Amino acid sequence: APAPFVAVAVVGCPNLNGGSIFVAVAGGGVRRLSIHAGGYDAPLPPLAPPASQADARFVESVEGGHSNHHVSAAVAKDLSITAPPVRMDSMGKYAVVAAGDAALYLRLPRKPGYAEHTWDHAAGSLVLQEAGGRVTDVYGVPLNWSTGRDLTANVGIIASCGGPLHDAAVTAARARLSLEPSPFTAARFGTAEMRAEFPLAPSLTQLNHGSYGCTPRRVMAAWRAQQDEAEANPDAYIRRIMPARVTAIKARLGTYLDCSGDDLAVVENTTAGVNAVLRSLQLGAGDVLLQLSTAYSMVKNATGWLASVVPSLRVVTVQVEFPGMGQAPTGPGGADLVDAVAAALAASENAGRVRLAIFSHMASVPAALLPAERLCAAAAAVGVPVLLDGAHVVGQVAVSMRKLAAAGCTYWVSNGHKWLHSPRGTAVLWTAPSAQEALIPVSVSSAWYDNSLGRDLESMYARRFTYTGTRDYSGYCTIGAALDWREAVGGDAAIKAHMHTMALWAQQWLAQLWGTCSVLLPDECTGAMAMPRLPALGPKALPNAYEELQERLRLEDHVQVVVFSLPSPASVGARWYARASCPVYVTQADVARLGHAVLRLLGHEEAPQ
């Protein structure tokens, strides 16, 4: 069964600021209400770290039997915290940190084997997490709510406003307590236990996560809670609650993507983001759009449509070749890809006319990571703005928008529903500040010039995208729950590392099983999708076996995977490949099921030698 989690929390603090009640919903934020009729009722603002660790205040229990005061004092000293602790009882300590009146709550064990009571922390931890804080044990492991009345899978508790302070507190506490590595782990990736976190049909072998994603059960619960809240009071949700939550989520995404949340806008999907950019350009006769042959069909359709309605607009496509055998993608004829792009930009018929260069940050088929920073720099060198299509990127590989912006990126868009595990209909668009004023969403809504929706929270650029008419905005407000889920099951870095390792293993294992002995891309161009070459047709293969393989896998074996072909050089051999996604729920048995099904459907009685 999926791991239990805290869904709803209410913490009453009658002696805090004249009496406050904190109400939190997983993935839905936290509100602070006065206990007095007609008093305040407002969402807590996003937490901010202290100006320096020395300025931090920390809270702990009054009774020394509940927490090791001596070790807490030593940890505070290690963190350069000079203020004495604020000692108080009850879950009010979580509320104080959530409200920004303290930065750290330490509850350190006095003796080995001591376990905290679940009811002492469940509600408070959710209040703090929904305020943007972080709650773990002294190993940095999220609290495990599956162990009954006591938190026997955790040691101590550290709760904070998040950021570097939390990590520093974990390091200091472990050192002061002389702890060995944690005996507890989160749900193991690539296992049936992890698959149970997702609502996938038992009979389905899902190796096509890259197309439409799959939302974890816990995130779905938070999503539905958002929808229920919206239906309970539609006006309040759309006019007041939703804009505030989107602003808070963009702040979190800014940290995640290494950029300012003010430069982010939420869009339904990468399609909406790309079309907004293209249709904001005010193109004219003689203008040129430059794209790569790896551009997704949506991009090619959009540029093709523009060329059909704008007189004399030309679309220049730079061919990307895939030599295979583990070699990196190249330009035409094996030339360096970035050199080929630079040459196309500098060509006499294009020079000074290219209004936008569109590059795949990661292509779809094949799922190749391209040299995004170098491509941006090549365009920036001749003053050409760049749109990076990162549909598959966020949640799959690390992203630094700060570095991409420095290289010359102007626009970048990525889906959340694929690898971040947020609901479908959630994507993020980054725009360089210099280009924000001219950027127009696909749907021009009542928020275009001025509107009460988020007026005090977002810039006009952001508001134009946050509200694009009456529709369901609950998915946007659930992105935070997806980020929380990633932390709860092991952390973002661990997820990405596992998926990459799994993809490398899968493509090597399948290539060996199929006797192709090669994969399409080198390791550094591979994310979380394996792309081994398919075997040659066997003696029992049916006509059009390659062309019909994807559909036969779906119908006969309940295996979802992408099968594609490339115009590879003749020296590489077969030009058909599989794209097998390797999210955290995919097991080695899933990969083996694909491997043997492909052999049977391509006419082999046994693995080729």
C-alpha positions in Angstrom: 0.0 0.0 0.0 1.2 3.6 -0.5 3.0 5.1 2.4 0.8 7.1 4.8 1.1 10.8 4.9 -0.4 13.7 6.8 -3.2 15.1 4.7 -4.8 17.8 6.9 -3.6 19.5 10.0 -5.1 22.0 12.5 -2.9 23.4 15.3 -4.4 25.7 17.9 -2.2 28.1 19.8 -4.4 30.1 22.2 -1.5 32.0 23.7 0.4 32.9 20.5 -0.2 36.4 19.2 -3.5 36.7 21.0 -4.7 33.3 19.9 -4.1 31.7 16.5 -5.2 28.6 14.7 -3.1 27.2 11.8 -4.9 25.1 9.2 -2.9 23.2 6.6 -3.8 20.9 3.7 -1.1 18.8 2.0 -0.1 20.6 -1.1 -2.6 23.4 -0.4 -0.7 25.8 1.8 -1.4 26.9 5.3 -3.6 29.6 6.7 -3.5 31.5 10.0 -6.8 32.4 11.7 -7.6 34.4 14.8 -9.4 32.5 17.5 -11.6 35.6 17.9 -14.7 36.2 15.7 -14.0 38.7 13.0 -10.2 38.4 13.4 -7.5 37.8 10.9 -7.7 35.0 8.3 -4.8 34.9 5.8 -2.3 32.5 4.2 1.1 32.5 5.8 3.7 34.2 3.6 6.5 32.1 2.2 9.3 31.6 4.7 12.6 33.4 4.3 15.9 32.3 5.8 17.5 34.5 8.4 20.0 37.1 7.1 22.7 34.9 8.7 22.8 31.8 10.8 24.0 34.0 13.7 20.7 35.8 13.6 18.6 32.7 13.8 16.4 31.9 16.8 15.7 28.3 17.8 13.0 26.8 19.9 13.0 23.6 21.9 10.9 21.8 24.6 10.8 23.2 28.1 11.3 19.8 29.7 14.8 18.3 29.4 13.2 14.8 29.3 11.8 15.6 25.9 14.9 16.8 24.2 18.7 16.9 24.9 19.3 20.5 25.8 23.0 20.0 26.2 23.4 18.7 22.6 21.0 21.4 21.3 23.2 24.1 22.8 26.3 22.6 21.2 24.5 22.4 17.8 23.5 26.1 18.2 27.1 27.0 18.9 28.3 25.0 15.8 25.8 27.1 13.8 27.1 30.4 15.3 23.6 31.0 16.8 24.2 33.4 19.7 20.6 34.0 21.0 19.4 31.7 23.8 16.7 29.1 22.9 13.1 29.9 23.3 11.6 27.0 25.3 8.0 26.2 25.0 5.8 23.1 25.0 3.2 21.7 22.5 3.2 21.8 18.7 3.3 25.6 19.0 7.0 25.3 18.3 6.2 24.2 14.7 3.8 27.1 14.4 6.4 29.6 15.6 8.8 28.5 12.9 6.0 28.4 10.3 5.1 32.0 11.2 8.7 33.1 10.8 9.2 34.0 14.5 12.0 31.4 14.8 14.1 29.6 12.2 14.9 26.3 13.8 13.3 23.7 16.1 15.6 21.1 17.7 14.2 17.9 19.4 17.2 15.7 19.9 17.1 12.3 21.5 18.5 11.9 25.1 19.2 8.1 24.8 19.6 5.5 22.0 16.4 3.9 20.8 14.1 6.7 21.9 11.2 7.2 19.5 8.9 10.3 19.3 5.2 9.9 19.5 3.5 10.3 16.1 0.7 12.5 17.5 3.2 15.0 18.9 4.5 15.9 15.4 2.0 15.0 12.6 0.0 18.1 12.6 2.8 20.5 13.3 5.1 19.1 10.7 2.5 19.6 8.0 1.8 23.2 9.1 5.6 24.0 8.8 6.1 22.1 5.5 3.1 23.9 3.9 4.6 27.2 5.0 7.7 26.3 3.0 9.8 24.8 5.9 11.4 21.5 6.2 11.0 18.7 8.7 13.3 15.6 9.0 15.1 13.5 11.6 18.7 14.1 12.5 19.8 12.1 9.5 17.9 14.4 7.1 15.4 11.6 6.4 11.7 12.7 6.1 9.4 11.5 8.9 7.9 8.1 8.2 4.2 7.9 9.2 3.8 4.2 8.5 5.2 3.0 11.9 2.1 3.4 14.1 1.9 5.3 17.4 5.7 6.0 17.5 8.2 7.3 14.9 10.4 4.2 15.2 11.9 4.7 11.7 13.3 8.1 12.7 15.8 9.5 15.2 15.0 12.9 16.7 13.5 15.8 14.8 14.9 18.9 13.1 12.4 21.4 11.8 13.4 24.6 10.1 12.7 27.4 7.6 14.6 25.2 5.2 17.6 26.1 3.0 21.3 25.7 4.1 20.4 26.2 7.7 18.6 22.9 7.8 21.4 20.9 6.2 23.9 22.6 8.5 21.8 21.7 11.6 21.5 18.0 10.4 25.3 17.8 10.0 26.0 19.4 13.4 23.4 17.2 15.2 24.8 14.0 13.7 28.3 15.0 14.7 27.4 16.0 18.2 25.3 12.8 18.7 28.1 10.7 17.2 25.6 8.8 15.0 26.5 6.1 12.5 24.8 6.1 9.1 21.0 5.8 9.3 19.6 2.3 9.5 16.4 3.6 7.8 15.8 4.4 4.2 12.9 5.7 2.2 10.9 3.5 -0.2 13.5 1.9 -2.5 13.4 3.0 -6.0 12.8 0.5 -8.8 10.7 -1.9 -6.6 7.1 -3.0 -6.2 7.0 -0.9 -3.1 7.7 2.3 -5.1 5.3 1.3 -7.9 2.6 1.1 -5.2 3.0 4.9 -4.8 1.5 5.2 -8.3 -2.1 4.3 -9.5 -0.8 2.3 -12.4 -2.9 -0.7 -13.6 -1.4 -4.0 -12.3 -1.2 -5.5 -15.8 0.6 -2.5 -17.3 4.3 -2.3 -17.9 4.7 1.4 -18.3 7.9 2.3 -20.0 6.5 5.4 -21.7 6.4 7.7 -18.7 8.1 10.4 -20.9 5.0 11.1 -22.9 2.3 11.7 -20.3 3.9 11.0 -16.9 2.1 9.5 -13.9 1.1 11.3 -10.8 1.8 9.7 -7.4 -1.1 8.8 -5.2 -0.1 11.3 -2.5 0.2 14.1 -5.0 -3.2 13.1 -6.5 -4.7 13.3 -3.0 -3.4 16.9 -2.6 -4.7 17.7 -6.1 -8.2 16.6 -5.2 -8.1 18.5 -2.0 -7.3 21.6 -4.0 -10.3 20.9 -6.3 -12.5 20.4 -3.3 -11.4 23.7 -1.8 -12.0 25.5 -5.1 -15.5 24.1 -5.3 -16.3 25.0 -1.7 -15.8 28.7 -2.5 -15.0 29.3 -6.1 -14.7 33.1 -5.9 -12.3 33.0 -2.9 -10.2 30.3 -4.5 -9.7 31.9 -7.9 -9.5 35.5 -6.8 -7.5 35.3 -3.7 -6.2 31.8 -2.7 -4.9 30.6 -6.1 -2.8 33.6 -7.0 -1.1 33.5 -3.6 -0.4 29.8 -3.9 1.0 30.1 -7.4 3.3 32.9 -6.2 4.6 30.8 -3.4 5.1 27.8 -5.7 7.0 29.9 -8.2 9.3 30.9 -5.4 10.0 27.3 -4.6 10.5 26.5 -8.3 12.9 29.4 -8.5 15.1 27.8 -5.9 14.7 24.4 -7.7 15.7 25.9 -11.1 18.3 28.3 -9.8 16.5 31.5 -10.8 14.2 34.1 -9.4 10.6 33.0 -9.1 9.6 36.5 -10.5 11.0 35.4 -13.9 8.7 32.3 -14.0 5.2 32.0 -15.4 2.9 29.0 -15.1 1.5 27.6 -18.4 -0.6 24.5 -19.2 2.1 22.7 -21.0 5.2 23.2 -23.2 2.9 23.7 -26.2 1.3 26.8 -24.6 4.7 28.2 -23.7 6.3 27.7 -27.1 3.2 29.1 -28.9 3.2 32.2 -26.6 6.8 33.0 -27.5 6.3 32.4 -31.2 3.1 34.4 -31.5 4.6 37.3 -29.5 7.4 38.0 -32.1 5.5 40.2 -34.5 7.2 38.6 -37.5 7.4 40.3 -40.9 8.5 39.6 -44.4 12.0 38.4 -44.8 12.3 37.2 -41.2 13.9 33.9 -40.4 13.2 31.3 -37.6 16.0 28.8 -37.0 15.3 25.3 -35.5 16.9 21.9 -35.2 15.7 18.8 -37.0 15.1 17.4 -33.5 12.4 19.9 -32.8 9.2 18.3 -31.5 6.4 18.0 -34.0 4.5 20.7 -32.1 7.3 23.2 -32.6 7.6 22.3 -36.3 3.9 22.6 -36.7 3.9 26.0 -35.1 6.8 27.4 -37.1 5.2 25.9 -40.3 1.9 27.6 -39.6 3.6 30.9 -39.1 5.5 30.5 -42.4 2.1 29.9 -44.0 0.5 33.1 -42.7 3.5 35.5 -42.6 4.6 36.4 -46.2 8.2 35.5 -47.0 8.9 34.2 -43.5 11.5 31.4 -43.8 12.1 28.5 -41.4 15.7 27.2 -41.5 16.3 23.7 -40.1 19.7 22.6 -39.0 20.0 18.8 -39.4 21.1 16.8 -36.3 22.6 13.4 -37.0 23.0 10.5 -34.6 25.9 8.3 -35.6 25.0 5.8 -32.9 27.5 3.4 -31.2 27.4 5.6 -28.2 28.6 8.7 -30.0 27.3 12.2 -29.4 24.9 13.9 -31.8 26.5 15.9 -34.6 25.6 18.4 -37.3 25.3 17.5 -41.0 28.0 15.2 -42.2 29.5 14.6 -38.7 30.3 18.3 -38.2 30.2 19.7 -34.6 26.6 20.5 -33.9 27.3 24.0 -32.4 29.6 24.9 -35.4 26.8 23.9 -37.8 24.3 26.1 -36.0 26.8 29.0 -36.0 27.3 28.6 -39.7 23.6 28.6 -40.4 23.2 31.8 -38.3 26.0 33.5 -40.2 25.0 32.4 -43.7 24.5 35.4 -46.0 20.9 34.7 -46.6 20.2 34.5 -42.8 22.6 37.0 -41.2 20.7 39.7 -39.4 17.3 38.2 -40.3 17.0 35.4 -37.6 14.4 36.5 -35.1 14.6 33.4 -32.9 16.6 30.3 -32.6 14.7 27.3 -31.2 16.7 24.5 -29.7 15.8 21.3 -28.0 17.2 21.2 -24.5 16.4 17.5 -24.6 14.9 16.1 -27.7 11.9 13.7 -27.6 13.0 11.0 -30.0 15.7 10.3 -29.6 15.7 11.6 -26.0 19.1 13.2 -26.3 20.5 16.0 -24.1 21.9 18.6 -26.4 24.7 21.1 -25.5 22.2 23.8 -24.4 24.6 26.3 -23.0 26.9 26.1 -26.1 23.9 26.4 -28.5 22.7 29.5 -26.6 26.1 31.1 -26.7 26.4 30.6 -30.4 23.1 32.4 -31.0 23.8 35.1 -28.4 27.1 35.8 -30.2 25.2 37.2 -33.2 22.4 38.8 -31.1 19.8 36.1 -31.8 17.3 35.4 -28.9 16.9 31.7 -28.0 13.9 29.5 -27.0 14.9 26.3 -25.3 12.3 23.5 -25.5 12.9 21.7 -22.2 9.6 19.6 -22.2 11.4 16.6 -20.8 13.9 18.4 -18.6 12.5 19.5 -15.2 12.6 16.7 -12.7 14.8 14.5 -15.0 18.1 16.3 -15.1 19.5 19.2 -13.1 18.8 22.7 -14.4 20.5 26.0 -13.7 18.6 28.9 -15.3 21.2 31.2 -14.0 23.8 29.5 -16.2 21.5 29.2 -19.2 20.7 32.9 -18.9 24.3 33.8 -18.8 24.9 31.7 -21.9 22.2 33.7 -23.8 18.9 31.8 -23.2 15.9 34.1 -23.6 13.0 31.7 -23.0 12.9 28.2 -21.5 9.8 26.0 -21.0 9.3 22.6 -19.4 6.5 20.3 -18.4 5.8 19.4 -14.8 3.6 16.4 -15.5 6.4 14.3 -17.0 9.4 13.9 -14.6 8.5 16.3 -11.8 5.3 14.2 -11.1 2.9 17.1 -10.8 -0.5 16.8 -12.4 -1.1 17.1 -16.1 -1.7 20.7 -17.2 1.3 22.1 -15.2 4.3 23.6 -16.9 6.7 26.4 -16.2 8.0 29.2 -18.5 11.1 31.2 -17.7 11.6 34.5 -19.5 14.6 36.8 -19.4 13.5 40.1 -17.8 14.3 42.1 -20.9 11.7 40.0 -22.9 8.9 39.8 -20.4 6.9 42.9 -21.3 6.4 41.8 -24.9 5.5 38.3 -24.1 1.8 37.5 -24.6 0.0 34.3 -23.4 -1.9 32.3 -26.0 -5.2 33.3 -24.3 -5.5 37.0 -23.5 -7.8 37.2 -20.4 -9.3 39.9 -18.2 -6.0 40.1 -16.4 -4.3 41.6 -19.4 -4.2 45.2 -18.3 -5.2 45.2 -14.7 -7.1 42.9 -12.4 -7.5 42.2 -8.7 -6.2 38.6 -9.2 -2.7 38.6 -7.7 -2.2 42.4 -8.1 -0.1 42.6 -5.0 1.8 39.4 -5.5 3.0 39.2 -9.1 4.3 41.3 -11.9 2.1 42.1 -14.9 4.1 39.5 -16.9 3.3 36.8 -14.4 -0.3 37.7 -13.8 -1.1 37.5 -17.5 -0.1 33.9 -17.5 -1.3 32.9 -14.0 -4.9 33.8 -14.9 -6.0 33.0 -18.5 -9.7 32.7 -18.0 -12.0 30.6 -15.9 -10.7 27.0 -15.7 -9.2 24.5 -13.2 -6.1 26.0 -11.6 -5.8 23.3 -9.0 -2.9 21.6 -10.8 -0.7 24.6 -10.5 -1.4 24.7 -6.8 -0.3 21.1 -6.5 3.2 21.5 -7.8 4.4 22.1 -4.2 3.0 18.7 -3.3 5.0 17.1 -6.1 8.2 18.7 -4.7 7.3 17.5 -1.2 6.7 14.0 -2.5 10.2 13.9 -4.1 11.7 14.9 -0.8 9.7 12.3 1.1 10.7 9.4 -1.0 14.4 10.1 -1.0 15.2 13.5 -2.4 15.5 15.1 -5.8 19.2 14.3 -6.3 18.6 10.6 -5.3 15.7 10.4 -7.7 17.7 11.8 -10.7 20.7 9.6 -9.9 18.6 6.5 -9.7 16.8 7.2 -13.0 20.0 7.9 -14.8 21.7 4.8 -13.5 18.6 2.7 -14.3 18.5 4.1 -17.9 22.2 3.3 -18.5 21.7 -0.3 -17.1 18.5 -0.8 -19.1 20.0 0.2 -22.5 23.1 -1.9 -21.9 21.1 -4.9 -20.8 18.7 -4.7 -23.7 21.4 -4.2 -26.2 23.2 -7.3 -25.0 20.0 -9.3 -24.9 19.1 -8.2 -28.5 22.7 -8.7 -29.8 22.9 -5.1 -31.0 25.8 -4.4 -28.7 25.3 -0.6 -29.0 23.2 2.2 -27.7 22.3 5.4 -29.4 23.9 8.0 -27.1 26.8 8.4 -24.8 26.2 8.5 -21.0 26.5 12.3 -20.8 23.7 12.8 -23.4 21.4 10.4 -21.6 18.9 11.3 -18.9 16.3 8.8 -17.6 15.4 7.2 -20.9 17.2 4.2 -22.4 17.5 4.0 -26.2 19.0 0.7 -27.3 18.9 -0.3 -30.9 16.4 -3.0 -31.8 17.5 -6.4 -33.0 17.5 -7.4 -36.7 14.4 -9.2 -37.8 14.2 -12.9 -37.0 13.2 -15.8 -39.3 9.6 -15.7 -38.0 9.1 -11.9 -38.3 5.9 -10.7 -39.9 5.8 -8.0 -42.6 6.1 -4.5 -41.2 7.3 -5.9 -37.9 9.2 -2.8 -36.9 6.4 -0.4 -37.9 3.8 -2.4 -35.9 6.0 -3.3 -32.9 4.8 -0.5 -30.6 1.2 -1.3 -31.1 1.6 -5.0 -30.8 3.6 -4.5 -27.5 0.6 -2.5 -26.2 -2.1 -5.0 -27.3 -0.4 -8.4 -26.8 1.9 -7.7 -23.9 0.5 -4.6 -22.2 3.9 -2.9 -22.6 3.9 0.8 -23.3 7.1 2.0 -25.0 8.1 4.3 -27.8 9.5 2.7 -31.0 11.2 5.0 -33.5 13.5 5.1 -36.5 16.3 7.4 -37.5 18.0 7.9 -40.9 21.3 6.5 -39.5 24.3 6.0 -41.6 24.4 2.6 -43.3 27.5 1.6 -41.3 25.4 1.6 -38.1 23.1 -1.1 -39.2 19.5 -1.3 -38.1 17.9 2.1 -37.7 15.1 1.2 -35.3 15.3 2.0 -31.6 13.2 1.7 -28.4 12.8 4.6 -26.0 12.2 3.1 -22.6 11.5 5.6 -19.8 13.0 4.7 -16.4 11.2 6.6 -13.7 11.5 5.5 -10.1 8.6 2.9 -10.3 10.2 0.9 -13.2 11.8 -2.4 -12.1 14.4 -4.5 -13.8 11.6 -7.1 -14.3 9.8 -4.5 -16.4 12.8 -4.0 -18.6 13.2 -7.8 -19.0 9.6 -8.1 -20.0 10.1 -5.6 -22.8 13.3 -7.3 -23.9 11.8 -10.8 -24.3 8.5 -9.5 -25.8 10.5 -7.6 -28.5 12.4 -10.7 -29.4 9.2 -12.7 -29.8 7.4 -10.1 -31.8 10.4 -9.6 -34.1 10.5 -13.2 -35.0 13.2 -14.7 -32.7 12.8 -17.9 -30.8 15.7 -17.0 -28.6 18.1 -14.2 -28.0 20.3 -13.5 -31.1 24.0 -14.5 -30.7 
